[in-house]
Each structure stands twice: as C-alpha cells, then as structure tokens.
Amino acid sequence: MVRVRFAPSPTGPIHIGGVRTALYNYLYKLNKGGRFILRIEDTDGSRRLDGAEKYIYDVLDYYKIKVDEGPREGGEFGPYRQSERKEIYNKYIDLLIEKGLAYYCYASKEELLNAREDKSFSYNSKTRMMFKNSLSLNDEENLSLVKKKKYVVRLKVEADIELRMTDLLRGDIKVNSNNLEDKILIKGDGLPTYHFANVVDDYLMKITTIIRGEEWLPSLPIHKLIYDALGWEMPNTVHLPLILNPSGLGKLSKRDAIGNNYSIFPIKWEELDGLKEKGLPAEAQLAYISQLGSSFNNDDIELDVNKMSKKFKLSSLQRGGARFDFEKAKSISQKYLSAINSEFLMSKYPEIFEKLKIAFPGNAVEIVDLIKTRVSLITDFELELKPFVEDPTRFDIATIEKVLRAIDVSALDIFEENIKVNSVDTIKENIYKVSKEKKLNFGKLMQFLRLSLVGNLSGPDVFFIIKMIGKNVTLRRVNSLIEKIKKQ
C-alpha cells in the first residue's frame, strides 16, 4: 500500500509551498488508494512557535485534506511528533555507534567556528582526526567525555564512495562521498537532527514515496548513507520545484506578498491575512496551487481534490521553478464564482450577504446571479453589493465636474421628470428621447445617473440597480446628489 507523509515543522505558519507539498502527497494517496500521514518534526524546541501545530491542522481542515494518521488521529506507527520519539532514535543511534558507522564528537562550537573561517573547510574523513572524537581518542578518554554528556553524534562518512540515487522527477543522481560532511545525527540536547529523525521515521512509518520540496535535494546523499548504514531500502523520492516570486527571480517570500497585496499563507496567521482573507476561496486556492510546478490540472481545471486526484500523475511534475501569479489565481477564482450556485454561495459566506438578504428577501438570488459574474474574489462582493444596500457617501468628483461641463445642473431635472412617470423598463428609452429633444449629452446623463446611484463609474448595470432598489430610492439618490452640487 502507498503511504505518503506531510512532515512540517511547527516553527511558523505553513505557506503555499507547504500546502503544495501536502496537496501533492494527498492527491497521490487518493490516486493510489493509500494512506496520508501527518508527522510533526519538532525536534528544534528553540524555534517552535505556540499555535503553529494548530495552524497546520487548521489549514489542512480548511482545504478538506483528511489525515489518516497523525498526532490528532493516532495510528499504529506513532507517536507522530518527533519530540515524543526520543527513545526510538536512541535505539538506532546506539546501533550505528556499535557498528562503527557513527561516532561521538566532542569538538566545541568555538573550535568548529574557527575551523570554518577557512571557507574550504569540511568536517569529513580528511579532517575529523584533527578534533576530539571517539575516533581520535582512546577508550579511557572517550568514556570520560561520554559520561559528561557534552557531545554530538556524527555519521561516519567513508571516503571515495560513489553514491547512486534516483529521484522520480530528476532521474539518476551521483555524488562522491568526498563532497559530504560527517553530518550530525544527534544534537547536544540529545534530540535527533532532521536527517536522522527523517530517515528513522520514514522507515518505521513504512513511507513508500517521499514527496517534498527541492530544498531537501542536497540532503538526499546523506539520507542514502543513513539508510545504507541501517540496512534499509530507501523509499522512492520526488523533489518538487521551487515556487518563485512573481518576477521569477527568487523564491516566493512574505515581503513580495506584502508589496504586491497578496499573501503566501492560506489563512490568517496572527496579524497577517491569508489568501482566504484576501478573498480567494479554498477551492480556487487549491486549483491554482496544483498548477505550481505541474501540468495535470491546467486544462478543464478541477477544483475538487477527489476529482483532481484522478488526473494526478508524478510524470506531470516539472523540474523548473514555478512563478507565483496572483492574477492567474484570481482568474480561476472568477470562473469558480461565476459557476457556483448563488444560494449555495450565500449560505457558504453568510456574513457577506446578510445585508442583501435582509434588504431583498425575494431578489437576493437574482442580484447575486448578476454580481458573481463580475467578481474575482469573495471580498469583491462587498463593493459590488453596496449600491443595492446603501446610498453612496463618496463620489467621483472629477467625473461629476466633467458631466457639469457638458450639462447644466438645471437640466438634471430630466431624471425626476422621467423616473416618476415611466416604468423601470422604459426609463432609459424615455431619457434618451427627451435628451435628444433638449439636445443634452445622453452619455453624460447616464454617467450622472450611475454616479448618483453608485458614487463612481464602475459597478453593475444601472437599470438593473434601479429595478432592484425601486424608483423611490433611485429618485432619493439622484436628488441628493443634485442638492449636494447646488450647495457647492
């Protein structure tokens, strides 16, 4: 059975790169009928943030990504927090030390920092004997230092080994062990490093396919050495391409997002808004994120993860970096909102449509049917619905001045004369007829009508607004703006 895992660290909010990793793992699991495991990699206590693990679950729940095994769900291969698995790691580190494949290192941070002043320095088979460790000291000295528990445990990397690995996306990879350091496996606090815990957990949790970000590709040779040292077979691996900023010139960052008025987070984290708060629905978010580095969901876009999974293939993944484009995400959202059932939409976002439903209990669906074709984000509804639920308080002064240069304010009585006596369906036709008789600029008249109803020149069809709000409200708004103009 296929078993995949999503293994974030609770050191901050997961961003859309983490979401993509979780999504691809989940789609692969659904496609293969396997299991999706959530593992919290929290061995770095100094960087752990309160609320970060809860945020991980909140995000997965928001996207309806169901965890089969994890800290909340439990499972036969737990615990699923690395901080709770120390005894397990101790068992396997002792095994490596006994086999002579790992060793105690007593070098201080100061010694190592001094050594690394030489930019070419590497702690490896050529330099390890320069430092105090269980390979360079005799048994008595080792025993004395081990008892003080001031050590780390390093992997013993033999010289001149040609390592061969395969990544399902990038093909065959060859690395000579002379280019690798004796990586730390157990830190001074007794907890494992990412490298060691990752390998032990993936093996014991029976992970069959590792799908993770490209930033972990340099770790692959070290992981291969650890697997080999323990006599275990390495799972299949896939390293996803980087997500780049909109310019394509660097990794996507919070600074880019703030500067360009979008977010790299799915939902709100502390004072930082997420894509949800920016107005991008979860379905549109996932559909767009699924395209960042793959081609499987570019045509006939699926928004439902179950339908998405039927199309998902590892062979559709791309090697090159994927440029984040919020405008493209908005276009997916626009298509989603245009197609969604209006009653369902109103029930899904009750806080947005509450005023509308109160003001138009019988026509709310008709109004949303029109408005939803004009918006890209959920947050756009607030502005688009304003003309239906409240009188404008701010006006586009520059456009009003242009109208008044073409039409004298006294001629604006044309609206009251025609709106009062004509039906809503014939108002436009009659105003046009009278404007021709009085030689008034019909285009500017229509601009003034829109300004009085909306406050600016954007928004839904003016006569649809009039039909919904009625002639009395329409006249009130028109006359209110005329009075404002006359008082100036």
C-alpha positions as CSV (number, residue, x, y, z in Angstrom):
1,M,0.0,0.0,0.0
2,V,1.2,3.5,-0.9
3,R,2.0,5.5,2.3
4,V,2.9,9.2,2.0
5,R,3.6,11.8,4.6
6,F,3.5,15.5,5.1
7,A,6.1,16.5,7.7
8,P,6.1,20.2,8.6
9,S,8.0,21.8,11.4
10,P,5.9,23.9,13.9
11,T,8.3,26.8,13.6
12,G,5.9,29.2,12.0
13,P,2.8,29.2,9.7
14,I,3.0,26.9,6.7
15,H,2.8,28.8,3.4
16,I,1.6,27.8,0.0
17,G,4.9,25.9,-0.7
18,G,4.0,23.6,2.3
19,V,0.4,23.5,1.1
20,R,1.5,22.3,-2.4
21,T,3.6,19.6,-0.8
22,A,0.7,18.4,1.4
23,L,-1.6,18.6,-1.7
24,Y,0.6,16.5,-4.0
25,N,1.1,13.9,-1.3
26,Y,-2.7,13.8,-0.7
27,L,-3.5,13.6,-4.4
28,Y,-1.0,10.8,-4.8
29,K,-2.5,8.9,-1.8
30,L,-6.1,9.3,-3.2
31,N,-4.9,8.3,-6.7
32,K,-3.3,5.1,-5.4
33,G,-5.7,4.3,-2.6
34,G,-3.1,4.7,0.1
35,R,-2.6,6.5,3.4
36,F,-1.7,10.1,4.2
37,I,0.3,10.6,7.4
38,L,0.9,13.9,9.2
39,R,4.2,14.0,11.2
40,I,5.2,17.0,13.2
41,E,9.0,17.5,13.0
42,D,9.5,19.4,16.3
43,T,13.0,18.4,17.5
44,D,14.2,22.0,17.4
45,G,12.5,23.3,20.5
46,S,14.2,26.7,20.4
47,R,12.3,27.6,17.1
48,R,9.0,26.1,18.0
49,L,6.1,28.6,18.0
50,D,3.0,28.3,20.0
51,G,0.0,27.8,17.8
52,A,2.0,26.6,14.8
53,E,0.9,22.9,15.1
54,K,-2.8,24.0,15.4
55,Y,-2.3,26.2,12.4
56,I,-1.1,23.2,10.4
57,Y,-4.3,21.3,11.3
58,D,-6.5,24.4,10.6
59,V,-5.0,24.7,7.1
60,L,-5.5,21.0,6.3
61,D,-9.1,21.1,7.6
62,Y,-9.7,24.3,5.6
63,Y,-8.7,22.5,2.4
64,K,-10.5,19.3,3.5
65,I,-7.3,17.3,3.3
66,K,-8.0,14.4,5.5
67,V,-5.2,13.0,7.7
68,D,-5.3,9.2,8.1
69,E,-2.6,9.0,10.8
70,G,-1.2,11.9,12.9
71,P,-0.9,13.4,16.3
72,R,-4.7,14.1,16.5
73,E,-5.8,10.9,14.7
74,G,-3.3,8.5,16.2
75,G,-2.2,5.3,14.4
76,E,-0.2,2.2,14.8
77,F,3.1,3.8,13.9
78,G,3.1,6.7,16.3
79,P,3.9,8.8,18.2
80,Y,3.6,11.3,15.3
81,R,5.5,14.1,17.0
82,Q,9.3,13.7,16.8
83,S,9.8,15.2,20.2
84,E,7.9,12.2,21.6
85,R,10.1,9.6,19.8
86,K,13.5,10.1,21.6
87,E,13.8,6.5,22.8
88,I,13.2,5.2,19.3
89,Y,16.0,7.4,17.9
90,N,18.3,6.3,20.8
91,K,17.9,2.7,19.8
92,Y,19.0,3.2,16.3
93,I,21.8,5.7,17.1
94,D,23.2,3.1,19.5
95,L,23.1,0.5,16.7
96,L,25.1,2.8,14.3
97,I,27.7,3.5,17.0
98,E,28.1,-0.2,17.7
99,K,28.5,-0.9,14.0
100,G,31.2,1.8,13.8
101,L,29.1,3.8,11.4
102,A,28.5,6.8,13.7
103,Y,30.7,8.3,16.4
104,Y,30.8,10.8,19.3
105,C,32.2,14.2,18.6
106,Y,33.3,16.5,21.5
107,A,34.5,19.5,19.5
108,S,33.2,22.8,20.8
109,K,31.3,25.3,18.8
110,E,34.2,27.7,19.0
111,E,36.6,25.1,17.6
112,L,34.3,24.5,14.7
113,L,33.7,28.2,14.0
114,N,37.4,28.8,14.0
115,A,37.9,25.9,11.5
116,R,35.1,27.2,9.3
117,E,36.9,30.6,8.9
118,D,38.7,28.7,6.1
119,K,35.9,28.7,3.5
120,S,37.1,25.4,2.1
121,F,36.9,23.5,5.4
122,S,34.7,20.5,5.6
123,Y,34.3,18.2,8.7
124,N,34.8,14.9,6.9
125,S,37.1,11.8,6.6
126,K,40.1,14.1,5.9
127,T,39.7,16.4,8.9
128,R,37.8,14.5,11.6
129,M,41.0,13.3,13.3
130,M,42.0,16.9,14.0
131,F,39.2,17.1,16.6
132,K,38.3,15.4,19.8
133,N,36.0,12.5,18.9
134,S,35.6,8.8,19.7
135,L,37.7,8.0,16.6
136,S,40.7,10.2,17.6
137,L,40.7,9.4,21.4
138,N,41.5,6.2,23.3
139,D,38.8,4.3,25.1
140,E,39.5,5.8,28.5
141,E,39.3,9.4,27.2
142,N,36.1,8.6,25.4
143,L,34.4,7.0,28.4
144,S,35.3,10.1,30.5
145,L,33.8,12.5,27.9
146,V,30.7,10.4,27.1
147,K,29.8,10.5,30.8
148,K,29.8,14.3,30.8
149,K,27.2,14.1,28.0
150,K,28.7,17.0,26.2
151,Y,28.8,15.6,22.7
152,V,27.0,15.2,19.4
153,V,26.9,12.1,17.3
154,R,28.1,12.3,13.8
155,L,27.6,10.0,10.8
156,K,30.9,8.4,9.7
157,V,31.2,9.0,6.0
158,E,33.8,6.9,4.3
159,A,36.0,8.4,1.7
160,D,35.7,7.8,-2.1
161,I,32.3,6.2,-2.2
162,E,30.3,6.8,-5.3
163,L,26.7,7.2,-4.2
164,R,23.9,6.5,-6.8
165,M,20.4,7.6,-6.2
166,T,17.2,8.1,-8.3
167,D,14.7,10.8,-8.0
168,L,11.5,10.1,-9.8
169,L,11.4,13.6,-11.2
170,R,15.1,14.3,-11.7
171,G,16.4,10.9,-12.7
172,D,19.7,9.4,-11.7
173,I,21.9,11.4,-9.2
174,K,25.6,10.6,-8.5
175,V,27.5,12.1,-5.6
176,N,31.0,11.3,-4.3
177,S,31.2,10.9,-0.6
178,N,34.3,13.2,-0.5
179,N,31.9,16.1,-1.1
180,L,29.9,15.3,2.0
181,E,30.4,16.2,5.7
182,D,30.1,13.8,8.6
183,K,26.7,15.2,9.4
184,I,25.4,15.5,13.0
185,L,22.7,12.8,13.7
186,I,22.2,13.6,17.4
187,K,22.5,17.1,18.8
188,G,24.0,18.2,22.1
189,D,20.5,18.2,23.6
190,G,20.1,14.5,22.9
191,L,17.5,15.0,20.1
192,P,18.0,14.0,16.5
193,T,18.7,16.3,13.6
194,Y,16.3,16.4,10.7
195,H,18.5,14.0,8.7
196,F,18.4,11.1,11.3
197,A,14.9,11.5,12.5
198,N,13.6,11.8,9.0
199,V,15.2,8.5,7.9
200,V,14.2,6.6,11.0
201,D,10.6,7.8,10.9
202,D,10.1,7.3,7.2
203,Y,11.3,3.7,7.6
204,L,9.4,2.8,10.7
205,M,6.2,4.5,9.4
206,K,6.5,2.5,6.2
207,I,6.6,5.5,3.9
208,T,6.7,4.3,0.4
209,T,7.1,7.6,-1.5
210,I,8.6,10.8,-0.3
211,I,7.3,13.9,-2.0
212,R,9.0,17.1,-0.7
213,G,10.5,20.4,-1.7
214,E,13.6,20.9,-3.8
215,E,15.4,22.5,-0.9
216,W,15.8,19.0,0.6
217,L,17.5,17.6,-2.5
218,P,21.1,18.2,-1.2
219,S,20.2,16.1,1.8
220,L,19.4,13.0,-0.3
221,P,23.0,11.6,-0.3
222,I,23.2,11.8,3.5
223,H,19.9,10.1,3.8
224,K,21.0,7.5,1.4
225,L,24.1,6.8,3.6
226,I,21.9,6.5,6.7
227,Y,19.6,4.1,5.0
228,D,22.5,2.0,3.9
229,A,24.1,2.1,7.3
230,L,21.0,0.8,8.9
231,G,20.5,-1.8,6.2
232,W,17.2,-0.4,5.0
233,E,15.8,0.2,1.5
234,M,15.3,3.9,0.6
235,P,11.8,4.9,-0.4
236,N,11.0,6.5,-3.8
237,T,11.7,10.2,-3.7
238,V,10.3,13.2,-5.6
239,H,11.7,16.7,-5.0
240,L,9.3,19.4,-6.1
241,P,10.5,22.6,-7.9
242,L,10.8,25.9,-6.1
243,I,7.9,28.3,-6.0
244,L,9.3,31.7,-7.3
245,N,8.1,35.2,-6.7
246,P,6.1,36.9,-9.4
247,S,9.2,38.2,-11.2
248,G,10.6,34.7,-11.3
249,L,13.9,36.0,-9.9
250,G,13.8,34.5,-6.5
251,K,11.9,32.3,-4.0
252,L,8.5,33.5,-3.1
253,S,8.6,35.5,0.2
254,K,6.4,37.3,2.7
255,R,8.0,40.6,1.6
256,D,6.9,40.0,-2.0
257,A,3.4,39.2,-0.9
258,I,3.0,42.3,1.3
259,G,4.5,44.5,-1.5
260,N,2.1,43.1,-4.1
261,N,-1.0,42.9,-1.9
262,Y,-1.5,39.1,-1.8
263,S,-0.5,36.5,0.8
264,I,1.8,33.4,0.9
265,F,-0.3,32.0,3.7
266,P,-3.6,30.0,3.2
267,I,-5.5,31.5,6.2
268,K,-4.9,34.2,8.7
269,W,-1.8,33.9,11.0
270,E,-1.8,36.3,13.9
271,E,-1.8,39.8,12.3
272,L,-1.1,38.5,8.8
273,D,-4.0,37.9,6.5
274,G,-4.1,34.7,4.4
275,L,-5.3,34.1,0.9
276,K,-8.7,33.4,2.5
277,E,-8.9,36.9,4.0
278,K,-7.7,38.3,0.6
279,G,-10.9,36.8,-0.8
280,L,-9.6,33.7,-2.7
281,P,-11.8,30.7,-2.0
282,A,-10.2,27.5,-0.8
283,E,-11.3,25.7,-4.0
284,A,-9.6,28.3,-6.2
285,Q,-6.5,28.3,-4.0
286,L,-6.0,24.6,-4.3
287,A,-6.7,24.5,-8.0
288,Y,-4.1,27.2,-8.6
289,I,-1.6,25.7,-6.2
290,S,-1.9,22.4,-8.0
291,Q,-0.6,24.2,-11.1
292,L,2.6,25.4,-9.5
293,G,5.1,23.0,-11.0
294,S,2.8,20.6,-12.8
295,S,0.6,20.4,-15.8
296,F,-2.0,17.8,-14.8
297,N,-4.7,20.4,-13.8
298,N,-4.2,23.2,-16.4
299,D,-6.9,22.2,-18.8
300,D,-10.5,21.6,-17.7
301,I,-9.5,22.7,-14.2
302,E,-10.8,20.6,-11.4
303,L,-11.4,22.3,-8.0
304,D,-12.4,19.3,-6.0
305,V,-9.5,17.2,-4.6
306,N,-11.2,13.9,-5.3
307,K,-11.7,14.7,-9.0
308,M,-8.2,16.3,-9.1
309,S,-6.6,13.1,-7.8
310,K,-7.9,11.1,-10.7
311,K,-5.8,13.3,-13.1
312,F,-2.7,13.5,-10.9
313,K,0.5,11.8,-12.1
314,L,4.0,12.2,-10.9
315,S,5.0,12.3,-14.6
316,S,3.2,15.6,-14.9
317,L,5.5,17.4,-12.5
318,Q,8.0,19.9,-13.8
319,R,11.7,20.4,-12.8
320,G,11.8,24.1,-13.3
321,G,10.7,26.7,-10.8
322,A,7.1,27.8,-10.8
323,R,6.4,31.5,-10.8
324,F,3.6,32.6,-8.5
325,D,0.9,34.7,-10.3
326,F,-1.9,36.0,-8.1
327,E,-3.7,37.3,-11.2
328,K,-3.9,33.8,-12.5
329,A,-5.2,32.6,-9.2
330,K,-7.9,35.3,-9.4
331,S,-8.9,34.2,-12.9
332,I,-9.5,30.7,-11.6
333,S,-11.5,32.1,-8.7
334,Q,-13.5,34.2,-11.1
335,K,-14.6,31.2,-13.1
336,Y,-15.4,29.3,-9.9
337,L,-17.5,32.1,-8.5
338,S,-19.3,32.6,-11.9
339,A,-20.3,28.9,-12.0
340,I,-21.3,28.3,-8.4
341,N,-24.9,28.1,-7.3
342,S,-25.9,31.5,-5.8
343,E,-27.9,30.1,-3.0
344,F,-25.1,27.8,-2.0
345,L,-22.6,30.8,-2.3
346,M,-24.8,32.9,0.1
347,S,-25.1,30.0,2.6
348,K,-21.3,29.5,2.5
349,Y,-20.5,33.2,3.2
350,P,-23.5,34.4,5.2
351,E,-21.6,37.4,6.7
352,I,-21.1,38.8,3.2
353,F,-24.7,38.5,2.0
354,E,-26.5,39.2,5.3
355,K,-27.5,42.8,4.5
356,L,-28.5,41.9,1.0
357,K,-30.8,39.1,2.2
358,I,-32.4,41.4,4.7
359,A,-32.9,44.2,2.1
360,F,-34.1,41.9,-0.7
361,P,-35.5,38.7,0.7
362,G,-37.2,37.9,-2.6
363,N,-34.5,39.2,-5.0
364,A,-31.2,38.4,-3.3
365,V,-30.5,35.3,-5.6
366,E,-31.2,37.3,-8.7
367,I,-28.8,40.1,-7.6
368,V,-26.0,37.6,-6.7
369,D,-26.6,35.8,-10.1
370,L,-25.6,39.0,-11.8
371,I,-22.9,40.2,-9.4
372,K,-21.0,36.9,-9.2
373,T,-20.1,37.1,-12.9
374,R,-18.3,40.4,-12.2
375,V,-16.1,39.4,-9.3
376,S,-12.8,37.6,-8.9
377,L,-12.6,37.5,-5.1
378,I,-15.1,37.0,-2.4
379,T,-14.1,40.3,-1.0
380,D,-15.2,42.0,-4.2
381,F,-18.8,41.3,-3.3
382,E,-18.8,43.9,-0.6
383,L,-18.1,46.7,-3.1
384,E,-20.3,45.3,-5.8
385,L,-23.3,44.9,-3.5
386,K,-23.1,48.4,-1.9
387,P,-25.4,50.1,-4.5
388,F,-28.2,47.7,-3.5
389,V,-28.0,48.0,0.3
390,E,-26.8,51.6,1.0
391,D,-26.7,55.1,-0.5
392,P,-23.3,56.2,-1.7
393,T,-21.5,58.6,0.6
394,R,-18.4,59.3,-1.6
395,F,-18.4,60.4,-5.2
396,D,-16.0,60.6,-8.1
397,I,-15.7,64.4,-8.1
398,A,-13.6,64.6,-11.2
399,T,-16.3,62.8,-13.3
400,I,-19.0,65.0,-11.8
401,E,-17.1,68.1,-12.9
402,K,-16.8,66.6,-16.4
403,V,-20.6,66.0,-16.5
404,L,-21.4,69.5,-15.4
405,R,-19.1,70.9,-18.1
406,A,-21.3,69.2,-20.6
407,I,-24.7,69.6,-18.9
408,D,-26.0,72.5,-16.8
409,V,-27.2,71.4,-13.3
410,S,-30.7,72.7,-14.0
411,A,-31.0,70.2,-16.8
412,L,-30.6,67.3,-14.4
413,D,-34.4,67.7,-13.5
414,I,-34.8,65.4,-16.5
415,F,-34.3,62.4,-14.2
416,E,-37.2,63.2,-11.8
417,E,-39.5,64.1,-14.7
418,N,-38.9,60.7,-16.4
419,I,-38.3,58.3,-13.5
420,K,-41.6,59.3,-11.8
421,V,-43.9,58.8,-14.8
422,N,-42.2,55.9,-16.6
423,S,-41.9,52.2,-15.7
424,V,-38.5,50.9,-14.8
425,D,-38.2,49.1,-18.1
426,T,-38.7,52.3,-20.2
427,I,-36.8,54.8,-18.1
428,K,-33.6,54.6,-20.3
429,E,-35.6,54.8,-23.5
430,N,-37.5,57.9,-22.4
431,I,-34.5,59.7,-21.0
432,Y,-32.8,59.1,-24.4
433,K,-35.8,60.5,-26.2
434,V,-36.0,63.6,-24.1
435,S,-32.2,64.2,-24.2
436,K,-32.4,64.3,-28.0
437,E,-35.3,66.8,-27.9
438,K,-33.4,69.0,-25.4
439,K,-30.0,68.4,-27.1
440,L,-28.4,67.1,-23.9
441,N,-25.4,64.7,-23.9
442,F,-27.1,61.3,-23.2
443,G,-23.7,59.7,-22.3
444,K,-23.0,62.3,-19.7
445,L,-26.6,61.9,-18.3
446,M,-26.0,58.2,-17.9
447,Q,-22.8,58.9,-16.1
448,F,-24.5,61.2,-13.7
449,L,-27.2,58.6,-13.1
450,R,-24.6,56.0,-12.3
451,L,-22.7,58.4,-10.1
452,S,-25.8,59.2,-8.1
453,L,-26.6,55.5,-7.5
454,V,-23.0,54.1,-7.1
455,G,-20.7,57.0,-6.5
456,N,-18.4,56.2,-9.4
457,L,-18.5,54.8,-12.9
458,S,-17.9,51.2,-12.0
459,G,-20.4,48.6,-10.8
460,P,-23.4,46.6,-12.1
461,D,-25.8,47.7,-14.8
462,V,-27.5,50.9,-13.7
463,F,-31.0,49.9,-14.8
464,F,-30.7,46.6,-13.0
465,I,-29.9,48.5,-9.9
466,I,-32.9,50.7,-10.4
467,K,-35.1,47.7,-11.0
468,M,-33.9,46.2,-7.7
469,I,-33.9,49.3,-5.4
470,G,-37.1,50.9,-6.9
471,K,-37.9,54.3,-8.2
472,N,-38.3,56.0,-4.8
473,V,-34.8,55.1,-3.7
474,T,-33.4,56.0,-7.1
475,L,-35.0,59.4,-7.0
476,R,-33.8,60.0,-3.5
477,R,-30.2,59.3,-4.5
478,V,-30.4,61.4,-7.7
479,N,-31.9,64.4,-5.9
480,S,-29.5,64.0,-3.0
481,L,-26.5,64.4,-5.4
482,I,-28.2,67.3,-7.2
483,E,-28.7,69.1,-3.9
484,K,-25.0,68.5,-3.0
485,I,-24.0,70.0,-6.3
486,K,-26.2,73.1,-5.9
487,K,-24.9,73.8,-2.4
488,Q,-21.3,74.0,-3.6
